Amino acid sequence: MRGVNADSHSVTPPAPAPASVLARLVVPAGILAAVVGAFAYVAAVDPNEPGHYPVCPLLRVTGLHCPGCGGLRSAHAFAHGDLVTALHANAMAVAAYVGFAVLWTVWVVRVARGRPVRIDPGPVQLWTLGALLLVFTVVRNLPYGGWLQP
């Protein structure tokens, strides 16, 4: 019998057809194209030169760095392969770039194999991420956290 495992009498799913695999990969490919396009734009238009991008409103009004401050400079440096400068501009953004790459890769592999993709962070993970962003924001605005400022 095709598709049946004789030892356990369980039905194994047939291998996905190539056309269906390509159809399922359209969305991850589109997301990747959008991210690559955004990084290409930021790589080409230097955020270190004034006038190209808007100033962070929180920084302008309060003088405090938000968790996203330096994110464009970080992306610019990251796109040019300068990891040290990218980490100095915004270490959390670099962690987000790497996290996106890992999640996107897992997504593509699971979609290609025909498996469902579920990213369902629970309350503990969400609260941990929120607390990490809060600590990052507070520390980068303290006198001894200047090394985290862009």
Wavefront OBJ file of the C-alpha trace (Angstrom):
o trace
v 0.000 0.000 0.000
v 1.350 3.360 -0.965
v 1.595 5.885 1.833
v 1.010 3.355 4.605
v 3.712 2.355 7.045
v 3.416 -1.407 7.567
v 4.894 -1.321 11.070
v 2.600 1.235 12.645
v -0.322 1.200 10.211
v -0.155 4.982 10.019
v -0.657 6.868 6.832
v 2.262 9.016 5.771
v 1.382 12.067 3.721
v 2.507 11.977 0.108
v 5.347 14.242 -0.930
v 4.043 17.694 -1.876
v 3.863 18.471 -5.561
v 6.477 20.968 -6.762
v 3.829 23.444 -7.922
v 2.157 23.471 -4.529
v 5.497 23.988 -2.792
v 6.220 27.001 -4.990
v 2.727 28.360 -4.356
v 3.225 28.062 -0.603
v 6.595 29.838 -0.819
v 5.116 32.954 -2.465
v 4.303 34.705 0.823
v 7.670 34.057 2.527
v 9.417 35.147 -0.687
v 7.349 38.338 -0.761
v 8.194 39.110 2.860
v 11.880 38.520 2.160
v 11.731 40.759 -0.917
v 10.162 43.564 1.147
v 12.804 43.253 3.896
v 15.666 43.104 1.385
v 14.214 46.146 -0.391
v 13.992 48.077 2.867
v 17.573 47.167 3.809
v 18.762 48.084 0.295
v 17.128 51.500 0.591
v 18.624 52.151 4.030
v 22.003 50.916 2.762
v 21.835 53.351 -0.154
v 20.418 56.383 1.696
v 22.699 57.018 4.663
v 20.757 57.838 7.865
v 23.895 59.461 9.298
v 23.403 62.388 6.914
v 20.789 64.850 8.194
v 17.605 65.424 6.254
v 17.063 61.958 4.831
v 14.863 60.550 7.600
v 12.636 62.109 10.266
v 14.041 62.615 13.760
v 12.647 60.473 16.563
v 9.875 62.546 18.192
v 10.663 61.232 21.696
v 14.314 62.165 21.317
v 13.447 65.595 19.924
v 10.947 66.433 22.694
v 12.529 64.785 25.745
v 16.132 64.068 24.826
v 15.558 60.389 25.719
v 16.461 57.532 23.405
v 13.558 55.175 22.666
v 14.215 51.466 21.969
v 14.184 52.216 18.232
v 16.595 55.146 18.284
v 19.583 54.295 16.127
v 17.706 51.515 14.347
v 18.182 53.006 10.883
v 21.873 53.651 11.525
v 22.121 50.097 12.800
v 20.438 48.736 9.658
v 22.748 50.869 7.473
v 25.859 49.540 9.203
v 24.494 45.973 9.216
v 23.777 46.152 5.475
v 27.372 47.275 4.916
v 28.729 44.407 7.040
v 29.893 46.611 9.927
v 28.574 44.584 12.858
v 30.398 46.574 15.560
v 28.877 49.871 14.403
v 25.462 48.210 14.023
v 25.620 46.892 17.595
v 26.699 50.292 18.894
v 23.863 52.063 17.064
v 21.160 49.715 18.392
v 22.014 46.310 19.824
v 18.341 45.318 20.151
v 17.793 46.008 16.450
v 20.673 43.681 15.537
v 19.113 41.005 17.743
v 15.833 41.594 15.898
v 17.544 41.202 12.494
v 19.041 37.889 13.564
v 15.752 36.786 15.140
v 13.900 37.611 11.923
v 16.411 35.611 9.876
v 15.994 32.570 12.137
v 12.185 32.761 12.180
v 12.010 33.314 8.425
v 14.248 30.299 7.801
v 12.119 28.095 10.060
v 9.017 29.389 8.275
v 10.395 28.547 4.818
v 11.534 25.064 5.832
v 8.180 24.242 7.423
v 6.213 25.631 4.467
v 8.371 23.700 1.986
v 7.737 20.490 3.929
v 4.006 21.157 4.055
v 3.910 21.574 7.819
v 1.891 24.233 9.610
v 3.662 27.298 10.910
v 2.618 28.488 14.324
v 4.394 31.270 16.093
v 2.291 31.731 19.161
v 4.285 33.357 21.949
v 2.688 32.975 25.323
v 2.321 35.626 27.993
v 5.669 34.739 29.561
v 7.548 35.297 26.301
v 5.705 38.538 25.560
v 6.247 39.923 29.060
v 9.914 38.900 28.891
v 10.353 40.703 25.583
v 8.587 43.791 26.961
v 10.727 43.762 30.101
v 13.895 43.373 28.020
v 12.944 46.352 25.849
v 12.111 48.406 28.953
v 15.431 47.579 30.637
v 17.292 48.327 27.388
v 15.519 51.691 27.101
v 16.149 52.676 30.724
v 19.801 51.581 30.744
v 20.632 53.358 27.478
v 19.311 56.612 28.975
v 21.292 56.383 32.230
v 24.749 57.983 32.529
v 26.519 54.600 32.700
v 24.528 53.260 29.733
v 25.950 55.726 27.266
v 27.651 52.900 25.386
v 24.144 51.754 24.321
v 23.249 55.152 22.856
v 23.493 55.650 19.101
l 1 2 3 4 5 6 7 8 9 10 11 12 13 14 15 16 17 18 19 20 21 22 23 24 25 26 27 28 29 30 31 32 33 34 35 36 37 38 39 40 41 42 43 44 45 46 47 48 49 50 51 52 53 54 55 56 57 58 59 60 61 62 63 64 65 66 67 68 69 70 71 72 73 74 75 76 77 78 79 80 81 82 83 84 85 86 87 88 89 90 91 92 93 94 95 96 97 98 99 100 101 102 103 104 105 106 107 108 109 110 111 112 113 114 115 116 117 118 119 120 121 122 123 124 125 126 127 128 129 130 131 132 133 134 135 136 137 138 139 140 141 142 143 144 145 146 147 148 149 150
